[in-house]
Amino acid sequence: MTTSLTRHATVETGLACRMRDGVVLAADVYRPGGDGPWPVLLCRTPYDRTHPRYTGVARRLAAAGYLAVVQDVRGRHASGGDWTWHMDPAAAPIEAADGFESCEWAARLPGADGQVGTWGNSYPSWFIWQMAAARPPSLKAIATSGFAPHVLGCTFGIFETGIRLRWQHMMAVSSRRRAGDADWPATEEEALHNWDALLRGRHIWQLPLDGVPDALFGPDAAKQRQYWRDIHRELWALDRLHPEVAVPTLTLTGWWDRLSSLAAHFTGMRANGPAATRGAHRLVIGPWLHSVESREDWSGPRDYGPAARLDLVAEFRRFYDFHLKGIDTGIAAEKPVRLYLANDRGWSFWEDWPPPASRPVPMYLSSRVGANTPAGDGRLAFAPAAGAGQDGYVYDPADPVPSLVGADGQAEACDQRPLHARRDILVYQTPPLEAPLTLAGTPRCVLWIASDAPETDFFARLIEVGADGRAFNISHGVLRTRYLEGFDRVARLVPDAPTEIAVPMLPVGIRLQPGSRLRLDITSSDFPTFDRNHNTGAPFHSNAELRIARQRLFHGAVRPSRVILPVVADG
């Protein structure tokens, strides 16, 4: 163990936390200045407890009067044992037990007052839910972010090619080192540089995907290949844990988090959690990204005002000062849902999610000449056009629509204008709005489609087109047609037969301003964010054939393709 001093905390590194089977997990403890005792905030991570994303938050938590603990989970970095990842059903009982014991160990640390809360974004939040369901006695409240109840609610049953291959290459660094392989890349930073700058992500184009070299993933290659075969299975199902979580929860996400369906943790806990705590759960959504610990400076693509900037530690303090210190932070008197709608320039409070004032309102797709590209005449309107119409495009998986995402591959608000010339995107938009239009909830698309392929994809993307012409994505979703009858069976399209499909989408929260437009883009690819459908119906990971698909979208009174929006009435 090593002790060092910082401006606001004493840091003890390399503390040993011994598990029931003798495996030792490594942890660092950040102690506040002054006299204790203090509540504990515990983060269990697979991403290296010494990374700045954790050390910076931990020091701020210590400065705020919390004993902050960051621990490497089993089989990762300095901790002993073998790593079983979150895509393996065997992982849940292992991490529930490790979480229980780690929580009780942290509660007994010198200077601790016996109360424990949590923090940690993305994968670390999966560990939090497993721990909370095991009900360690010292756990009094939890804060989670960046991890949804269902993997299929994020991936839609499709492999996230770009981000998952990159992520697995990074994760392999620790696994290779533990196996005695000290070859380059030796750090996660080197692995990301290797993938982004040297390999330039070339393996995302591998045909078949099964041909990607095992060496990129080291000892974890078998995990990756098994996941390709399990891509249609629900591997998380964290909602089954909600009845077992007996403490208040804070659920935090951003409108541009690709896992923003995690808002269902709040609704699930309110509906199915123990009755005694149902009124204590809180949901916070703002104009933020997935990586809240390392991108606190990001507050949306437009100027949403200073209050839109995320202060993660401030959010923790409001929640934990009340639940662990008994300080009146005002949270008890607030409505449980706090939203920062894009363009609203301030917070709003609601009784539930989606807001009770939100109602489903359909907007119908139509065109006369053709909806290909924003220069077409595709329209969105509150009533279907008379008669029958259709638009078409050719989807070539050898030339997929490129993903517009952040540098790390995560979803981000990106100007869609670089795609304006692609004729394989159908564009439907309103005239400039004459009054504000507020959306808060989860939209979905109901489309009448036809394809000459036995299987294909249909993507839907909601877009805000500002009066300045900039066009930013605000929600998206996709249906792989093999899942038309559910994830547990394989469906095939009847060639060129009109078929009604429902495309699920991620939550949206925005107040569209007068002069702006609401736009809906329909296409068949978003690569490499999602695996490109080969249009053959064969398994995506073992198939090398690419087939062109000719797609049609029908609209009008007979086959009314539409997007169903969560509209909040003003006033």
C-alpha positions as semicolon CSV with decimal commas, in nm:
position;residue;x (nm);y (nm);z (nm)
1;M;0,000;0,000;0,000
2;T;0,121;0,352;-0,083
3;T;-0,005;0,673;0,077
4;S;0,026;1,011;-0,091
5;L;-0,114;1,357;-0,036
6;T;-0,302;1,576;-0,282
7;R;-0,446;1,922;-0,233
8;H;-0,780;1,791;-0,106
9;A;-0,724;1,426;-0,016
10;T;-0,498;1,158;0,116
11;V;-0,474;0,877;-0,138
12;E;-0,400;0,521;-0,032
13;T;-0,321;0,302;-0,330
14;G;-0,315;-0,075;-0,369
15;L;-0,532;-0,172;-0,073
16;A;-0,618;-0,542;-0,070
17;C;-0,981;-0,653;-0,056
18;R;-0,998;-1,029;-0,009
19;M;-1,294;-1,218;-0,154
20;R;-1,461;-1,533;-0,016
21;D;-1,249;-1,759;-0,239
22;G;-0,920;-1,592;-0,148
23;V;-0,894;-1,375;-0,461
24;V;-0,757;-1,030;-0,379
25;L;-0,901;-0,723;-0,549
26;A;-0,698;-0,401;-0,560
27;A;-0,847;-0,067;-0,455
28;D;-0,743;0,293;-0,404
29;V;-0,899;0,503;-0,128
30;Y;-0,927;0,883;-0,143
31;R;-0,974;1,032;0,204
32;P;-1,103;1,383;0,277
33;G;-0,901;1,624;0,484
34;G;-1,010;1,675;0,842
35;D;-1,187;1,443;1,083
36;G;-1,429;1,169;0,984
37;P;-1,618;0,955;0,981
38;W;-1,737;0,988;0,621
39;P;-1,982;0,805;0,397
40;V;-1,820;0,587;0,130
41;L;-1,877;0,614;-0,246
42;L;-1,760;0,298;-0,423
43;C;-1,672;0,254;-0,790
44;R;-1,587;-0,096;-0,919
45;T;-1,438;-0,084;-1,269
46;P;-1,282;-0,309;-1,535
47;Y;-1,107;-0,008;-1,694
48;D;-0,810;0,050;-1,458
49;R;-0,879;0,228;-1,133
50;T;-0,581;0,462;-1,190
51;H;-0,721;0,614;-1,510
52;P;-0,776;0,992;-1,493
53;R;-1,148;0,944;-1,556
54;Y;-1,163;0,794;-1,205
55;T;-0,889;0,975;-1,020
56;G;-1,030;1,318;-1,106
57;V;-1,382;1,233;-0,989
58;A;-1,252;1,052;-0,679
59;R;-1,047;1,354;-0,568
60;R;-1,347;1,582;-0,608
61;L;-1,566;1,342;-0,410
62;A;-1,308;1,335;-0,132
63;A;-1,296;1,714;-0,132
64;A;-1,675;1,708;-0,090
65;G;-1,649;1,498;0,225
66;Y;-1,676;1,142;0,096
67;L;-1,438;0,851;0,127
68;A;-1,406;0,762;-0,243
69;V;-1,302;0,405;-0,328
70;V;-1,204;0,286;-0,678
71;Q;-1,151;-0,088;-0,725
72;D;-1,030;-0,304;-1,013
73;V;-1,283;-0,585;-1,053
74;R;-1,190;-0,951;-1,061
75;G;-0,947;-1,045;-1,336
76;R;-0,873;-0,689;-1,447
77;H;-0,552;-0,489;-1,409
78;A;-0,411;-0,526;-1,053
79;S;-0,686;-0,754;-0,918
80;G;-0,656;-1,130;-0,898
81;G;-0,883;-1,398;-1,039
82;D;-1,031;-1,445;-1,385
83;W;-1,249;-1,195;-1,570
84;T;-1,594;-1,313;-1,674
85;W;-1,743;-1,038;-1,888
86;H;-2,094;-0,897;-1,880
87;M;-2,194;-1,077;-2,201
88;D;-2,156;-1,413;-2,024
89;P;-2,449;-1,529;-1,805
90;A;-2,198;-1,674;-1,559
91;A;-2,078;-1,323;-1,469
92;A;-2,384;-1,204;-1,276
93;P;-2,356;-1,431;-0,967
94;I;-1,979;-1,378;-0,953
95;E;-2,007;-0,999;-0,952
96;A;-2,307;-0,997;-0,718
97;A;-2,097;-1,181;-0,460
98;D;-1,784;-0,973;-0,523
99;G;-1,991;-0,655;-0,503
100;F;-2,150;-0,759;-0,173
101;E;-1,814;-0,833;-0,014
102;S;-1,649;-0,521;-0,158
103;C;-1,930;-0,301;-0,025
104;E;-1,902;-0,444;0,326
105;W;-1,521;-0,419;0,313
106;A;-1,544;-0,052;0,213
107;A;-1,794;0,017;0,492
108;R;-1,539;-0,107;0,748
109;L;-1,246;0,102;0,622
110;P;-1,086;0,332;0,880
111;G;-1,271;0,662;0,872
112;A;-1,586;0,517;0,712
113;D;-1,919;0,579;0,882
114;G;-2,064;0,245;0,765
115;Q;-2,279;0,388;0,484
116;V;-2,199;0,313;0,119
117;G;-2,317;0,465;-0,208
118;T;-2,190;0,410;-0,562
119;W;-2,066;0,581;-0,876
120;G;-1,931;0,469;-1,212
121;N;-2,051;0,514;-1,569
122;S;-2,123;0,248;-1,833
123;Y;-1,985;-0,101;-1,757
124;P;-1,918;-0,002;-1,390
125;S;-2,294;0,057;-1,356
126;W;-2,357;-0,305;-1,454
127;F;-2,148;-0,402;-1,149
128;I;-2,355;-0,161;-0,937
129;W;-2,685;-0,325;-1,029
130;Q;-2,547;-0,672;-0,956
131;M;-2,418;-0,554;-0,618
132;A;-2,737;-0,369;-0,526
133;A;-2,955;-0,674;-0,597
134;A;-2,741;-0,877;-0,356
135;R;-2,849;-0,632;-0,080
136;P;-2,529;-0,569;0,117
137;P;-2,643;-0,421;0,450
138;S;-2,417;-0,114;0,426
139;L;-2,545;-0,005;0,084
140;K;-2,785;0,286;0,138
141;A;-2,830;0,437;-0,212
142;I;-2,694;0,396;-0,565
143;A;-2,619;0,625;-0,857
144;T;-2,587;0,468;-1,202
145;S;-2,538;0,601;-1,554
146;G;-2,456;0,478;-1,902
147;F;-2,589;0,123;-1,871
148;A;-2,934;0,014;-1,987
149;P;-3,148;-0,272;-1,853
150;H;-3,146;-0,454;-2,187
151;V;-2,862;-0,501;-2,432
152;L;-3,116;-0,550;-2,713
153;G;-3,264;-0,209;-2,634
154;C;-2,928;-0,056;-2,729
155;T;-2,802;-0,280;-3,008
156;F;-3,141;-0,372;-3,157
157;G;-2,988;-0,719;-3,199
158;I;-2,715;-0,591;-3,434
159;F;-2,340;-0,603;-3,376
160;E;-2,195;-0,256;-3,309
161;T;-1,899;-0,319;-3,536
162;G;-1,689;-0,008;-3,491
163;I;-1,715;0,050;-3,120
164;R;-1,713;-0,316;-3,011
165;L;-1,406;-0,425;-3,209
166;R;-1,219;-0,116;-3,089
167;W;-1,332;-0,173;-2,729
168;Q;-1,235;-0,540;-2,732
169;H;-0,890;-0,456;-2,871
170;M;-0,845;-0,213;-2,581
171;M;-0,972;-0,460;-2,319
172;A;-0,729;-0,723;-2,446
173;V;-0,432;-0,525;-2,313
174;S;-0,495;-0,626;-1,951
175;S;-0,589;-0,982;-2,052
176;R;-0,270;-1,029;-2,257
177;R;-0,052;-0,891;-1,980
178;R;-0,204;-1,132;-1,729
179;A;-0,136;-1,418;-1,970
180;G;0,232;-1,322;-1,986
181;D;0,218;-1,145;-2,322
182;A;0,404;-0,815;-2,281
183;D;0,412;-0,733;-2,652
184;W;0,291;-0,403;-2,797
185;P;0,039;-0,248;-2,743
186;A;0,120;-0,252;-2,372
187;T;-0,130;0,011;-2,258
188;E;-0,492;0,091;-2,337
189;E;-0,383;0,424;-2,485
190;E;-0,143;0,242;-2,718
191;A;-0,420;0,001;-2,816
192;L;-0,657;0,283;-2,908
193;H;-0,380;0,457;-3,103
194;N;-0,307;0,129;-3,282
195;W;-0,671;0,084;-3,378
196;D;-0,746;0,444;-3,475
197;A;-0,420;0,571;-3,626
198;L;-0,223;0,268;-3,741
199;L;-0,481;0,006;-3,833
200;R;-0,728;0,285;-3,914
201;G;-1,007;0,050;-3,818
202;R;-0,954;-0,156;-4,132
203;H;-1,084;-0,473;-3,968
204;I;-1,436;-0,335;-3,958
205;W;-1,447;-0,417;-4,332
206;Q;-1,333;-0,777;-4,282
207;L;-1,529;-1,034;-4,488
208;P;-1,625;-1,254;-4,325
209;L;-1,598;-1,097;-3,981
210;D;-1,489;-1,436;-3,848
211;G;-1,162;-1,368;-4,032
212;V;-1,058;-1,090;-3,795
213;P;-0,728;-1,209;-3,639
214;D;-0,749;-1,351;-3,288
215;A;-0,427;-1,166;-3,205
216;L;-0,620;-0,838;-3,192
217;F;-0,818;-0,966;-2,894
218;G;-0,564;-1,193;-2,726
219;P;-0,711;-1,429;-2,466
220;D;-1,048;-1,256;-2,509
221;A;-1,096;-1,363;-2,872
222;A;-1,323;-1,652;-2,775
223;K;-1,547;-1,412;-2,580
224;Q;-1,582;-1,189;-2,885
225;R;-1,665;-1,474;-3,121
226;Q;-1,923;-1,619;-2,884
227;Y;-2,092;-1,282;-2,860
228;W;-2,132;-1,271;-3,239
229;R;-2,330;-1,592;-3,210
230;D;-2,532;-1,460;-2,916
231;I;-2,607;-1,122;-3,071
232;H;-2,985;-1,187;-3,072
233;R;-3,000;-1,291;-2,705
234;E;-3,087;-1,070;-2,409
235;L;-2,767;-1,100;-2,209
236;W;-2,830;-0,834;-1,941
237;A;-3,200;-0,837;-1,837
238;L;-3,125;-0,608;-1,544
239;D;-3,494;-0,535;-1,500
240;R;-3,524;-0,873;-1,328
241;L;-3,308;-0,723;-1,051
242;H;-3,533;-0,423;-0,983
243;P;-3,753;-0,604;-0,723
244;E;-3,438;-0,692;-0,527
245;V;-3,287;-0,342;-0,513
246;A;-3,404;-0,201;-0,181
247;V;-3,233;0,142;-0,183
248;P;-3,303;0,479;-0,350
249;T;-3,160;0,508;-0,700
250;L;-3,034;0,797;-0,912
251;T;-3,043;0,723;-1,286
252;L;-2,853;0,969;-1,506
253;T;-2,822;0,980;-1,883
254;G;-2,796;1,213;-2,181
255;W;-3,008;1,259;-2,490
256;W;-2,707;1,156;-2,702
257;D;-2,611;0,848;-2,501
258;R;-2,649;0,542;-2,723
259;L;-2,764;0,361;-2,405
260;S;-3,025;0,624;-2,312
261;S;-3,291;0,353;-2,287
262;L;-3,146;0,320;-1,936
263;A;-3,426;0,558;-1,832
264;A;-3,619;0,232;-1,798
265;H;-3,426;0,170;-1,473
266;F;-3,621;0,457;-1,320
267;T;-3,958;0,341;-1,447
268;G;-3,876;-0,019;-1,356
269;M;-3,779;0,069;-0,999
270;R;-4,091;0,283;-0,957
271;A;-4,313;0,001;-1,084
272;N;-4,140;-0,309;-0,950
273;G;-3,895;-0,204;-0,679
274;P;-3,981;-0,243;-0,310
275;A;-4,274;-0,019;-0,218
276;A;-4,086;0,153;0,064
277;T;-3,842;0,328;-0,172
278;R;-4,053;0,392;-0,482
279;G;-4,090;0,760;-0,402
280;A;-3,716;0,806;-0,352
281;H;-3,596;0,722;-0,705
282;R;-3,473;1,004;-0,928
283;L;-3,409;1,039;-1,304
284;V;-3,189;1,310;-1,457
285;I;-3,151;1,354;-1,836
286;G;-2,961;1,637;-2,001
287;P;-2,798;1,725;-2,336
288;W;-2,500;1,498;-2,274
289;L;-2,310;1,201;-2,417
290;H;-2,234;0,849;-2,296
291;S;-1,890;0,924;-2,150
292;V;-2,003;1,152;-1,868
293;E;-1,692;1,101;-1,652
294;S;-1,449;1,219;-1,918
295;R;-1,670;1,459;-2,121
296;E;-1,825;1,682;-1,855
297;D;-1,743;1,983;-2,073
298;W;-1,984;1,870;-2,347
299;S;-2,327;2,033;-2,335
300;G;-2,481;1,982;-2,678
301;P;-2,438;2,095;-3,037
302;R;-2,594;2,435;-2,980
303;D;-2,570;2,690;-2,701
304;Y;-2,816;2,556;-2,447
305;G;-2,701;2,789;-2,171
306;P;-2,457;2,741;-1,880
307;A;-2,694;2,521;-1,679
308;A;-2,676;2,253;-1,952
309;R;-2,314;2,172;-1,870
310;L;-2,288;1,853;-1,666
311;D;-2,123;1,875;-1,323
312;L;-2,117;1,506;-1,235
313;V;-1,989;1,549;-0,879
314;A;-2,252;1,816;-0,812
315;E;-2,520;1,566;-0,918
316;F;-2,375;1,307;-0,681
317;R;-2,359;1,558;-0,397
318;R;-2,726;1,659;-0,427
319;F;-2,826;1,294;-0,411
320;Y;-2,583;1,158;-0,152
321;D;-2,572;1,464;0,075
322;F;-2,942;1,397;0,130
323;H;-2,939;1,018;0,155
324;L;-2,606;0,965;0,333
325;K;-2,553;1,289;0,526
326;G;-2,908;1,397;0,599
327;I;-2,857;1,740;0,442
328;D;-3,162;1,912;0,295
329;T;-3,052;1,962;-0,066
330;G;-3,405;2,023;-0,189
331;I;-3,419;1,689;-0,364
332;A;-3,696;1,553;-0,141
333;A;-3,933;1,834;-0,236
334;E;-3,870;1,805;-0,611
335;K;-4,065;1,606;-0,861
336;P;-3,867;1,287;-0,932
337;V;-3,783;1,349;-1,300
338;R;-3,553;1,636;-1,392
339;L;-3,503;1,707;-1,762
340;Y;-3,296;1,956;-1,956
341;L;-3,470;1,959;-2,291
342;A;-3,244;2,072;-2,575
343;N;-3,311;2,436;-2,665
344;D;-3,508;2,490;-2,342
345;R;-3,223;2,672;-2,162
346;G;-3,330;2,548;-1,821
347;W;-3,439;2,249;-1,614
348;S;-3,795;2,121;-1,591
349;F;-3,939;1,884;-1,332
350;W;-4,194;1,610;-1,398
351;E;-4,383;1,347;-1,201
352;D;-4,286;1,058;-1,426
353;W;-4,108;0,940;-1,739
354;P;-4,219;0,991;-2,005
355;P;-4,373;1,319;-1,882
356;P;-4,745;1,278;-1,814
357;A;-4,810;1,572;-2,047
358;S;-4,652;1,378;-2,336
359;R;-4,892;1,216;-2,580
360;P;-4,829;1,008;-2,894
361;V;-4,885;1,214;-3,209
362;P;-4,831;1,061;-3,554
363;M;-4,668;1,253;-3,836
364;Y;-4,705;1,103;-4,181
365;L;-4,452;1,062;-4,460
366;S;-4,529;1,168;-4,817
367;S;-4,370;1,283;-5,141
368;R;-4,475;1,359;-5,494
369;V;-4,159;1,351;-5,704
370;G;-3,927;1,171;-5,464
371;A;-3,776;1,194;-5,115
372;N;-3,415;1,105;-5,201
373;T;-3,177;1,359;-5,038
374;P;-3,283;1,682;-4,860
375;A;-3,333;1,837;-5,204
376;G;-3,630;1,606;-5,266
377;D;-3,989;1,685;-5,176
378;G;-4,034;1,441;-4,889
379;R;-4,272;1,587;-4,630
380;L;-4,377;1,523;-4,271
381;A;-4,732;1,627;-4,187
382;F;-4,994;1,565;-3,918
383;A;-5,233;1,407;-4,170
384;P;-5,163;1,137;-4,430
385;A;-5,157;1,237;-4,793
386;A;-5,449;1,122;-5,005
387;G;-5,403;0,826;-5,234
388;A;-5,092;0,611;-5,244
389;G;-4,728;0,689;-5,303
390;Q;-4,388;0,536;-5,265
391;D;-4,018;0,617;-5,265
392;G;-3,727;0,390;-5,339
393;Y;-3,351;0,357;-5,312
394;V;-3,075;0,105;-5,365
395;Y;-2,886;-0,020;-5,061
396;D;-2,539;-0,147;-5,146
397;P;-2,358;-0,294;-4,840
398;A;-2,028;-0,241;-5,023
399;D;-2,101;0,134;-5,001
400;P;-2,291;0,179;-4,673
401;V;-2,403;0,511;-4,530
402;P;-2,111;0,620;-4,311
403;S;-2,175;0,673;-3,941
404;L;-2,150;1,028;-3,813
405;V;-2,029;0,980;-3,456
406;G;-1,774;1,109;-3,209
407;A;-1,403;1,031;-3,236
408;D;-1,445;0,745;-2,987
409;G;-1,725;0,586;-3,191
410;Q;-1,992;0,680;-2,938
411;A;-2,316;0,843;-3,046
412;E;-2,292;1,220;-3,058
413;A;-2,485;1,508;-3,206
414;C;-2,328;1,549;-3,550
415;D;-2,425;1,775;-3,837
416;Q;-2,583;1,548;-4,098
417;R;-2,498;1,769;-4,396
418;P;-2,199;1,554;-4,506
419;L;-2,459;1,294;-4,614
420;H;-2,677;1,535;-4,809
421;A;-2,587;1,396;-5,155
422;R;-2,654;1,028;-5,079
423;R;-2,951;0,901;-5,275
424;D;-2,982;0,595;-5,050
425;I;-3,132;0,814;-4,777
426;L;-3,498;0,915;-4,793
427;V;-3,562;1,252;-4,631
428;Y;-3,898;1,371;-4,496
429;Q;-3,927;1,706;-4,322
430;T;-4,176;1,964;-4,204
431;P;-4,197;2,317;-4,335
432;P;-4,034;2,570;-4,100
433;L;-4,224;2,552;-3,772
434;E;-4,447;2,847;-3,686
435;A;-4,463;2,762;-3,315
436;P;-4,247;2,563;-3,072
437;L;-4,281;2,185;-3,078
438;T;-4,172;2,002;-2,763
439;L;-4,081;1,634;-2,773
440;A;-4,011;1,432;-2,457
441;G;-4,037;1,054;-2,456
442;T;-3,966;0,764;-2,686
443;P;-4,066;0,791;-3,053
444;R;-4,113;0,501;-3,291
445;C;-4,160;0,458;-3,664
446;V;-4,427;0,250;-3,832
447;L;-4,324;0,199;-4,193
448;W;-4,467;0,017;-4,491
449;I;-4,168;-0,125;-4,674
450;A;-4,074;-0,377;-4,941
451;S;-3,739;-0,525;-5,042
452;D;-3,617;-0,773;-5,298
453;A;-3,381;-0,917;-5,030
454;P;-3,479;-1,196;-4,789
455;E;-3,340;-0,987;-4,502
456;T;-3,232;-0,626;-4,470
457;D;-3,227;-0,329;-4,233
458;F;-3,430;-0,010;-4,202
459;F;-3,285;0,281;-4,004
460;A;-3,482;0,581;-3,883
461;R;-3,316;0,900;-3,763
462;L;-3,494;1,206;-3,621
463;I;-3,315;1,530;-3,697
464;E;-3,349;1,893;-3,592
465;V;-3,280;2,124;-3,885
466;G;-3,211;2,470;-3,749
467;A;-3,291;2,796;-3,916
468;D;-2,916;2,814;-3,982
469;G;-2,935;2,496;-4,192
470;R;-2,736;2,279;-3,953
471;A;-2,900;1,940;-3,910
472;F;-2,840;1,748;-3,585
473;N;-2,957;1,399;-3,501
474;I;-3,183;1,380;-3,193
475;S;-3,292;1,013;-3,192
476;H;-3,238;0,697;-3,393
477;G;-3,341;0,335;-3,422
478;V;-3,317;0,036;-3,652
479;L;-3,505;-0,282;-3,731
480;R;-3,324;-0,582;-3,876
481;T;-3,606;-0,759;-4,056
482;R;-3,499;-1,105;-3,936
483;Y;-3,642;-0,988;-3,599
484;L;-3,986;-0,903;-3,735
485;E;-4,134;-1,184;-3,527
486;G;-3,908;-1,127;-3,224
487;F;-3,548;-1,188;-3,131
488;D;-3,609;-1,556;-3,060
489;R;-3,687;-1,656;-3,419
490;V;-3,572;-1,577;-3,770
491;A;-3,815;-1,409;-4,009
492;R;-3,777;-1,374;-4,387
493;L;-3,928;-1,106;-4,606
494;V;-4,146;-1,206;-4,898
495;P;-3,964;-1,046;-5,194
496;D;-4,120;-0,714;-5,298
497;A;-4,429;-0,769;-5,081
498;P;-4,545;-0,460;-4,884
499;T;-4,487;-0,527;-4,515
500;E;-4,562;-0,311;-4,213
501;I;-4,272;-0,284;-3,969
502;A;-4,220;-0,099;-3,640
503;V;-3,879;0,059;-3,587
504;P;-3,796;0,120;-3,218
505;M;-3,608;0,439;-3,134
506;L;-3,416;0,593;-2,845
507;P;-3,561;0,865;-2,618
508;V;-3,570;1,226;-2,729
509;G;-3,598;1,551;-2,539
510;I;-3,604;1,881;-2,727
511;R;-3,801;2,200;-2,775
512;L;-3,792;2,271;-3,148
513;Q;-3,795;2,644;-3,212
514;P;-3,998;2,842;-3,465
515;G;-3,812;2,858;-3,795
516;S;-3,656;2,515;-3,749
517;R;-3,773;2,191;-3,910
518;L;-3,825;1,838;-3,787
519;R;-3,681;1,581;-4,024
520;L;-3,693;1,203;-4,050
521;D;-3,432;1,013;-4,252
522;I;-3,491;0,653;-4,360
523;T;-3,209;0,439;-4,492
524;S;-3,065;0,087;-4,461
525;S;-2,719;0,131;-4,312
526;D;-2,522;0,323;-4,051
527;F;-2,173;0,179;-4,067
528;P;-1,963;0,107;-3,867
529;T;-2,190;0,204;-3,579
530;F;-2,392;-0,104;-3,676
531;D;-2,296;-0,411;-3,877
532;R;-2,399;-0,368;-4,240
533;N;-2,667;-0,612;-4,340
534;H;-2,539;-0,830;-4,626
535;N;-2,899;-0,872;-4,751
536;T;-2,849;-1,249;-4,783
537;G;-3,011;-1,376;-4,463
538;A;-2,693;-1,566;-4,371
539;P;-2,522;-1,519;-4,030
540;F;-2,347;-1,183;-4,035
541;H;-2,019;-1,301;-3,886
542;S;-1,955;-1,595;-4,122
543;N;-2,097;-1,458;-4,447
544;A;-1,864;-1,300;-4,706
545;E;-2,128;-1,232;-4,973
546;L;-2,269;-0,882;-5,019
547;R;-2,595;-0,845;-5,207
548;I;-2,754;-0,524;-5,333
549;A;-3,110;-0,465;-5,206
550;R;-3,373;-0,253;-5,377
551;Q;-3,587;-0,092;-5,110
552;R;-3,926;0,073;-5,129
553;L;-4,115;0,278;-4,873
554;F;-4,491;0,327;-4,915
555;H;-4,695;0,620;-4,786
556;G;-5,038;0,775;-4,820
557;A;-5,381;0,683;-4,690
558;V;-5,363;0,316;-4,792
559;R;-5,021;0,239;-4,641
560;P;-4,958;0,527;-4,399
561;S;-4,591;0,523;-4,303
562;R;-4,551;0,747;-4,001
563;V;-4,336;0,846;-3,707
564;I;-4,515;0,856;-3,373
565;L;-4,379;1,146;-3,170
566;P;-4,398;1,206;-2,792
567;V;-4,542;1,559;-2,807
568;V;-4,568;1,768;-2,492
569;A;-4,843;2,029;-2,507
570;D;-4,711;2,376;-2,427
571;G;-4,854;2,551;-2,128
